[in-house]
Amino acid sequence: MAAIVTNNIKQQLLQTLLEDVQDSANSYFIGIGKADQWNTDDTPPAIVNSEKEKRDFRVNLQSIIRTTDASFVANRYNWTSGTIYNAYTDNNSTNTNYYVLTGNNRVYLCVQQAKNQSGVAQTSTVDPDNIGANLNSKKTSDGYVWKYLFTLGAVRSNKFLSANYLPVEKVDSSEFLGIIETQQLQVQKAASAGQVVGFRILNAGTGYSTGSVPNVTIVGDGFGARAVATVSNAGTISKLEVKDSEGNLAFGSGYSFANVDFDYGAARAIPIISFNGLGSDPREDLNSVSIMINSKPDGIQNGSFIVENDFRQIGLIKNPKDTLNDSDFKLTDANVLRKLTLSSVTNFDSDNSRDALIEGVTSGAKAFVDDLRGDTFFYHQNDSSGYKSFTLSETIRDVDNAGHTAIVSSDSDGLVNPFSGEVLYIENRNSVIRDAAQTEDIKLIVQL
């Protein structure tokens, strides 16, 4: 049995998650961790959707930071002169380069691809920015027709624009709107449902003449759509385009179905219909089925984040618990690692202790050191080290460096219970090293 989950239900589910992240009643945290190497060549392994994977993420966790920043995103395609862009079509279920982001941070949708008389696609050479934030689709001098959708503001760009993704949202008229949001709302309101925005030629026919181009009629349950055909030198229909009437394209409106009728010959074509109208919801226009969740820990982030060491995992956790009272953790950030308070520290220092594998001489417990601050080791244990507990007053040593020793004065939990809350996302990465002057820009992509 063949079946699909449509983009509509994907967008509904993602919208629910987005609203949940932004709801002040919840606490969503982005976490980083895994300071020790993945393997001998430190290659990130593939993620397996399992309870063990979530447990491994929890035991490797270093730090968390709260976030409410989330947005729908779509694949990013920058407009570049000399590129052939595809036209929007109603049977495209994935992102292709039928829309572009320009140098002015405007997003335009390609309504019509430029073609020569033979029907061969031509490159785009005129920047869509030339049509501005126009409510109507406009043709540039290179033959492309572009539809302005929206402009990215500085705040959203800073949070959600990346090398591979651009943020997408439907503007809500009930919210406070700035200039660019007002422009987008005007585009949304101007959208006309059931527009015929293009055509797919199924049979180009034969025997046509450039001196006797067939008339084309759009027949359906809507009104106003017009088309014009082009005949190639070979006597076939090479192009079928929406008719341009004094600078405005005759898309019509109200179509849920339609036929294309040629007044003679065997050519066949079907219309491309925008059910809700181009621009009514850019999430639909750009086939957005992903959301980005973003956070930017700054340096040591109130002492919660480690610098001069690396991490290899990022994740998303909902409603982790405070270790002191088992209530939802409400602070902005936290160091999750366990702590060994030390005395008689010999040869250990903040430079040579990071990533050290330490061992309790009496207990045999082992752990990976994430950081040394003063007389305190911040550490984690995982399957590689085992999970034995250290004994108070025992000597610990660096397994790989003789003469590096200390005595355990206390062993205590971090501020957050890493085994609490829901782990919703895990991503394995190559090693990332942080320093005190660095603001980490962590972007998680949740895709359905």
C-alpha positions as CSV (number, residue, x, y, z in Angstrom):
1,M,0.0,0.0,0.0
2,A,1.4,3.4,-1.0
3,A,0.9,6.3,1.4
4,I,2.4,9.7,2.3
5,V,2.3,12.1,5.2
6,T,1.6,15.5,3.5
7,N,3.5,18.6,4.2
8,N,0.3,20.0,5.9
9,I,0.5,17.6,8.8
10,K,4.3,18.0,9.0
11,Q,3.8,21.8,9.3
12,Q,1.1,21.3,11.9
13,L,3.3,19.1,14.0
14,L,6.3,21.5,13.7
15,Q,4.1,24.5,14.5
16,T,3.1,22.7,17.7
17,L,6.7,22.1,18.6
18,L,7.6,25.7,17.8
19,E,4.8,27.1,20.0
20,D,5.9,24.7,22.8
21,V,9.5,25.9,22.6
22,Q,8.3,29.5,22.9
23,D,5.8,28.8,25.7
24,S,7.1,30.3,29.0
25,A,5.4,27.4,30.8
26,N,8.1,25.1,29.4
27,S,11.9,25.0,29.6
28,Y,13.7,24.0,26.5
29,F,17.5,23.7,26.8
30,I,20.2,23.2,24.2
31,G,23.0,21.1,25.6
32,I,26.5,20.3,24.6
33,G,28.8,17.5,25.7
34,K,31.1,14.6,24.8
35,A,34.6,15.9,25.5
36,D,36.4,12.6,25.0
37,Q,37.1,11.2,21.5
38,W,34.6,9.2,19.6
39,N,37.2,6.6,18.6
40,T,40.8,6.4,17.5
41,D,40.3,8.7,14.5
42,D,37.6,10.7,16.3
43,T,34.9,10.1,13.6
44,P,31.4,10.9,14.7
45,P,29.2,7.7,14.5
46,A,25.8,7.6,13.0
47,I,22.9,8.3,15.3
48,V,20.6,5.4,16.2
49,N,17.2,6.3,17.5
50,S,17.3,4.3,20.7
51,E,17.2,4.6,24.5
52,K,20.9,3.8,24.6
53,E,21.6,6.8,22.4
54,K,19.7,9.1,24.7
55,R,21.4,7.6,27.8
56,D,24.8,8.1,26.2
57,F,23.9,11.7,25.5
58,R,22.9,12.3,29.1
59,V,26.1,10.8,30.6
60,N,28.3,12.9,28.2
61,L,26.5,16.2,28.8
62,Q,28.6,19.2,29.9
63,S,26.4,22.3,29.8
64,I,22.9,23.5,29.0
65,I,21.4,26.9,28.0
66,R,17.8,27.8,27.8
67,T,16.2,28.8,24.5
68,T,12.9,30.1,23.2
69,D,14.2,31.0,19.7
70,A,12.6,28.8,17.0
71,S,11.6,29.4,13.4
72,F,10.5,27.5,10.4
73,V,13.3,27.3,7.9
74,A,13.8,26.3,4.2
75,N,16.9,25.5,2.2
76,R,18.9,28.5,1.2
77,Y,19.5,29.4,-2.4
78,N,21.3,32.6,-3.1
79,W,20.5,34.4,-6.4
80,T,23.6,34.3,-8.6
81,S,23.8,35.7,-12.1
82,G,24.4,33.0,-14.7
83,T,22.3,30.4,-12.9
84,I,19.3,28.6,-14.3
85,Y,16.4,28.6,-11.8
86,N,13.5,26.3,-11.8
87,A,9.9,27.6,-11.9
88,Y,7.4,26.9,-9.1
89,T,5.3,23.9,-9.7
90,D,2.5,22.3,-7.8
91,N,3.9,18.8,-8.0
92,N,7.2,19.6,-6.3
93,S,7.4,18.1,-2.8
94,T,10.9,19.1,-2.0
95,N,13.0,22.2,-2.0
96,T,14.8,23.0,-5.3
97,N,16.1,26.3,-6.5
98,Y,12.7,27.7,-7.5
99,Y,13.2,30.6,-5.0
100,V,16.2,32.8,-4.1
101,L,17.6,35.0,-1.4
102,T,19.0,38.2,-2.8
103,G,21.7,40.6,-1.6
104,N,19.1,42.8,0.0
105,N,17.8,39.8,2.1
106,R,14.6,39.6,0.1
107,V,13.1,36.2,-0.9
108,Y,11.6,35.9,-4.4
109,L,9.9,32.9,-5.9
110,C,10.5,32.0,-9.6
111,V,7.1,32.0,-11.2
112,Q,8.4,31.6,-14.8
113,Q,11.7,30.4,-16.1
114,A,13.2,32.2,-19.1
115,K,13.3,30.0,-22.2
116,N,14.3,30.7,-25.8
117,Q,12.1,30.0,-28.8
118,S,13.2,26.4,-28.8
119,G,12.1,26.0,-25.2
120,V,15.6,25.7,-23.8
121,A,16.0,27.2,-20.3
122,Q,18.2,30.4,-20.1
123,T,20.3,31.7,-17.2
124,S,19.1,34.4,-14.9
125,T,21.1,37.6,-15.4
126,V,18.9,40.3,-13.8
127,D,18.8,40.5,-10.0
128,P,15.2,40.0,-8.8
129,D,15.8,42.9,-6.4
130,N,15.1,45.1,-9.4
131,I,11.4,44.5,-9.0
132,G,11.5,45.6,-5.4
133,A,8.9,44.5,-2.8
134,N,6.1,44.5,-5.4
135,L,2.8,42.9,-4.7
136,N,2.5,41.6,-8.2
137,S,4.7,39.1,-10.0
138,K,7.0,40.9,-12.4
139,K,9.1,39.9,-15.4
140,T,12.7,41.1,-15.6
141,S,14.4,41.8,-18.8
142,D,16.1,38.4,-18.9
143,G,12.7,36.7,-19.3
144,Y,12.3,35.4,-15.7
145,V,9.2,36.2,-13.7
146,W,9.6,36.7,-10.0
147,K,7.2,36.9,-7.1
148,Y,8.3,38.9,-4.0
149,L,7.5,37.0,-0.8
150,F,9.2,38.6,2.2
151,T,12.4,40.3,3.5
152,L,14.6,39.0,6.3
153,G,15.1,41.4,9.2
154,A,18.3,41.8,11.1
155,V,17.1,40.0,14.2
156,R,15.8,36.9,12.4
157,S,18.8,36.8,10.2
158,N,21.1,36.8,13.2
159,K,19.3,34.0,14.8
160,F,18.2,31.7,12.0
161,L,20.0,32.5,8.7
162,S,22.8,30.1,8.0
163,A,24.9,28.9,5.1
164,N,22.3,26.2,4.3
165,Y,19.0,27.6,5.7
166,L,16.8,30.7,5.7
167,P,14.0,31.5,8.2
168,V,10.4,31.4,7.0
169,E,7.3,32.6,8.9
170,K,3.7,33.5,8.2
171,V,3.1,36.9,9.7
172,D,0.3,37.1,12.2
173,S,-1.7,40.4,12.0
174,S,-2.4,40.3,15.7
175,E,1.3,40.8,16.6
176,F,3.2,44.0,16.6
177,L,4.5,44.5,13.1
178,G,7.5,46.4,11.8
179,I,8.0,47.7,8.3
180,I,9.1,44.4,6.7
181,E,6.5,42.4,8.6
182,T,3.8,44.9,7.3
183,Q,5.1,44.4,3.8
184,Q,4.9,40.6,4.1
185,L,1.4,40.9,5.6
186,Q,0.3,42.9,2.5
187,V,1.7,40.1,0.3
188,Q,-0.2,37.5,2.2
189,K,-3.4,39.4,2.0
190,A,-3.0,40.2,-1.7
191,A,-2.6,36.4,-2.5
192,S,-5.4,35.1,-4.6
193,A,-6.5,31.5,-4.2
194,G,-6.6,29.2,-7.2
195,Q,-4.2,31.0,-9.5
196,V,-2.9,29.3,-12.7
197,V,0.8,30.2,-12.4
198,G,2.2,28.1,-15.1
199,F,1.9,25.1,-17.3
200,R,3.4,21.6,-17.9
201,I,3.5,20.6,-21.6
202,L,2.7,16.9,-21.9
203,N,2.7,16.7,-25.7
204,A,4.4,19.4,-27.8
205,G,2.5,18.4,-30.9
206,T,3.8,18.7,-34.5
207,G,2.9,20.5,-37.6
208,Y,2.5,23.9,-36.0
209,S,3.6,27.1,-37.8
210,T,5.3,30.2,-36.4
211,G,2.9,32.1,-38.6
212,S,-0.1,30.4,-37.1
213,V,0.3,30.1,-33.4
214,P,-2.6,28.3,-31.8
215,N,-4.9,30.1,-29.4
216,V,-5.0,28.7,-25.9
217,T,-8.0,28.7,-23.6
218,I,-8.0,27.8,-19.9
219,V,-11.2,26.0,-18.9
220,G,-12.0,25.2,-15.3
221,D,-14.0,26.3,-12.3
222,G,-12.2,29.6,-11.9
223,F,-11.9,32.6,-14.1
224,G,-9.4,35.1,-15.7
225,A,-6.4,32.8,-16.5
226,R,-4.9,33.4,-19.9
227,A,-2.0,31.7,-21.7
228,V,0.1,32.3,-24.8
229,A,1.9,29.6,-26.7
230,T,5.2,29.8,-28.6
231,V,5.9,27.6,-31.6
232,S,9.5,26.5,-32.3
233,N,11.1,26.3,-35.7
234,A,10.5,22.6,-35.6
235,G,6.8,23.1,-35.5
236,T,6.2,22.1,-31.9
237,I,4.8,24.0,-28.9
238,S,8.1,25.0,-27.2
239,K,6.7,27.3,-24.5
240,L,3.3,27.9,-22.8
241,E,3.3,30.9,-20.5
242,V,0.9,32.9,-18.5
243,K,-0.2,35.9,-20.7
244,D,1.3,39.2,-19.8
245,S,-1.2,42.0,-20.1
246,E,0.3,45.5,-19.8
247,G,2.8,44.3,-17.2
248,N,0.4,42.1,-15.2
249,L,0.3,38.4,-15.6
250,A,-3.2,36.9,-16.1
251,F,-3.1,34.2,-13.4
252,G,-6.8,34.3,-12.8
253,S,-8.3,33.0,-9.6
254,G,-10.6,30.5,-8.1
255,Y,-9.4,27.5,-9.9
256,S,-9.3,24.1,-8.2
257,F,-9.1,22.3,-11.5
258,A,-8.6,23.3,-15.1
259,N,-7.9,22.2,-18.6
260,V,-5.7,23.7,-21.3
261,D,-7.4,23.8,-24.7
262,F,-5.5,24.5,-28.0
263,D,-7.7,25.5,-30.8
264,Y,-6.0,23.1,-33.2
265,G,-3.3,20.4,-33.2
266,A,-2.4,17.6,-30.9
267,A,-0.5,19.5,-28.2
268,R,-1.5,18.8,-24.6
269,A,-0.7,20.7,-21.4
270,I,-2.0,21.0,-17.9
271,P,-2.1,24.0,-15.7
272,I,0.0,24.5,-12.5
273,I,-2.3,25.8,-9.9
274,S,-1.4,27.6,-6.6
275,F,-4.3,26.4,-4.4
276,N,-4.0,29.1,-1.8
277,G,-2.3,31.7,-3.9
278,L,1.5,32.5,-4.1
279,G,2.5,34.5,-1.0
280,S,-0.4,33.5,1.2
281,D,1.9,31.4,3.4
282,P,5.6,31.3,2.5
283,R,6.0,28.1,4.6
284,E,3.8,26.4,1.9
285,D,5.4,28.3,-1.0
286,L,8.9,27.1,0.1
287,N,7.9,23.6,1.2
288,S,9.2,24.3,4.7
289,V,9.1,21.1,6.7
290,S,11.9,22.0,9.2
291,I,12.3,24.2,12.2
292,M,15.5,25.7,13.5
293,I,16.1,26.1,17.3
294,N,18.9,28.5,18.1
295,S,21.0,29.5,21.1
296,K,24.2,31.5,21.5
297,P,26.3,30.7,24.7
298,D,28.7,33.5,25.2
299,G,32.2,32.5,26.4
300,I,31.9,30.8,29.8
301,Q,28.2,31.9,30.0
302,N,28.0,32.8,33.6
303,G,30.5,30.0,34.4
304,S,28.2,27.3,33.1
305,F,30.2,26.6,29.9
306,I,33.7,25.2,29.5
307,V,36.3,26.9,27.4
308,E,39.6,25.7,26.1
309,N,38.0,22.2,25.7
310,D,35.9,20.6,23.0
311,F,32.5,19.1,22.6
312,R,31.2,16.6,20.0
313,Q,27.4,16.4,20.8
314,I,24.6,18.8,20.8
315,G,21.0,18.1,21.8
316,L,17.7,19.5,22.9
317,I,16.2,18.7,26.3
318,K,12.7,19.6,27.6
319,N,12.1,20.4,31.3
320,P,15.2,19.0,33.0
321,K,15.1,18.9,36.8
322,D,17.1,20.7,39.5
323,T,19.3,18.2,41.5
324,L,18.5,20.0,44.8
325,N,14.8,19.7,44.9
326,D,13.7,17.7,41.7
327,S,11.7,20.7,40.4
328,D,11.9,22.0,36.9
329,F,15.2,23.8,36.4
330,K,14.4,27.4,35.8
331,L,17.8,29.2,35.5
332,T,19.1,30.4,32.2
333,D,22.1,28.0,32.1
334,A,24.0,25.4,34.0
335,N,27.0,23.2,34.3
336,V,25.7,19.7,34.4
337,L,29.0,17.8,35.2
338,R,29.8,16.1,38.5
339,K,32.5,17.7,40.6
340,L,35.4,16.3,42.5
341,T,36.8,18.7,45.1
342,L,40.5,18.0,45.6
343,S,43.4,18.5,48.0
344,S,47.1,17.9,47.7
345,V,47.0,18.6,44.0
346,T,50.3,17.6,42.4
347,N,51.2,18.5,38.8
348,F,47.6,18.8,37.6
349,D,46.8,22.2,36.1
350,S,44.0,23.6,33.9
351,D,46.0,23.0,30.7
352,N,47.2,19.4,31.2
353,S,44.1,18.0,33.0
354,R,41.5,18.6,30.3
355,D,40.5,15.3,28.7
356,A,42.7,13.4,31.1
357,L,41.5,9.9,32.1
358,I,41.7,9.8,35.9
359,E,41.6,6.8,38.2
360,G,40.9,6.3,41.9
361,V,43.8,4.3,43.3
362,T,41.5,2.7,46.0
363,S,38.2,2.5,44.2
364,G,39.4,1.8,40.7
365,A,36.8,4.4,39.5
366,K,37.7,6.1,36.2
367,A,36.4,9.3,34.6
368,F,37.2,11.9,31.9
369,V,38.1,15.4,33.1
370,D,36.3,18.2,31.3
371,D,37.8,21.1,33.3
372,L,39.9,22.0,36.3
373,R,38.9,25.2,38.2
374,G,40.9,25.9,41.3
375,D,40.8,22.7,43.3
376,T,37.7,21.3,41.5
377,F,37.6,18.7,38.7
378,F,34.5,18.7,36.5
379,Y,34.1,15.3,35.1
380,H,31.9,12.8,33.3
381,Q,31.8,9.0,33.0
382,N,30.5,6.9,30.2
383,D,30.7,3.3,28.9
384,S,34.4,3.8,28.1
385,S,35.3,4.7,31.6
386,G,32.7,2.8,33.5
387,Y,30.5,4.2,36.3
388,K,32.2,3.3,39.6
389,S,32.1,5.9,42.3
390,F,35.2,7.6,43.7
391,T,35.9,7.1,47.4
392,L,36.4,10.1,49.7
393,S,40.1,10.7,50.8
394,E,41.4,8.3,48.1
395,T,44.2,9.3,45.8
396,I,43.4,9.8,42.1
397,R,46.0,9.7,39.3
398,D,46.2,10.6,35.7
399,V,46.3,7.2,33.9
400,D,48.6,8.5,31.1
401,N,50.8,10.9,33.1
402,A,52.8,9.6,36.0
403,G,53.1,11.9,39.0
404,H,49.8,13.7,38.4
405,T,47.9,13.0,41.6
406,A,45.4,14.5,44.0
407,I,43.2,13.5,46.9
408,V,39.4,13.4,46.8
409,S,37.8,15.7,49.4
410,S,34.2,15.5,48.0
411,D,32.2,14.2,45.1
412,S,29.0,16.0,44.2
413,D,26.3,16.5,41.5
414,G,26.0,19.3,39.1
415,L,23.1,21.8,39.2
416,V,20.9,19.7,36.8
417,N,20.0,16.0,36.9
418,P,21.1,14.9,33.4
419,F,18.8,11.9,33.6
420,S,15.7,14.1,33.9
421,G,13.7,15.8,31.3
422,E,13.0,14.6,27.7
423,V,15.8,14.3,25.2
424,L,14.2,15.4,21.9
425,Y,17.2,15.8,19.6
426,I,20.8,14.5,19.4
427,E,23.4,15.4,16.9
428,N,27.0,14.0,16.7
429,R,29.6,16.4,15.3
430,N,33.3,16.7,14.8
431,S,35.2,18.2,17.7
432,V,34.4,21.8,18.4
433,I,36.9,23.8,20.6
434,R,35.6,26.8,22.6
435,D,37.4,29.7,24.1
436,A,36.5,32.6,26.4
437,A,36.1,35.1,23.5
438,Q,33.8,32.9,21.5
439,T,30.1,33.1,21.2
440,E,28.9,29.7,20.0
441,D,26.1,29.9,17.5
442,I,24.2,26.6,17.9
443,K,21.5,25.8,15.4
444,L,19.5,22.6,15.6
445,I,17.4,21.6,12.6
446,V,14.3,19.5,13.3
447,Q,13.1,18.1,10.1
448,L,10.0,15.9,9.3
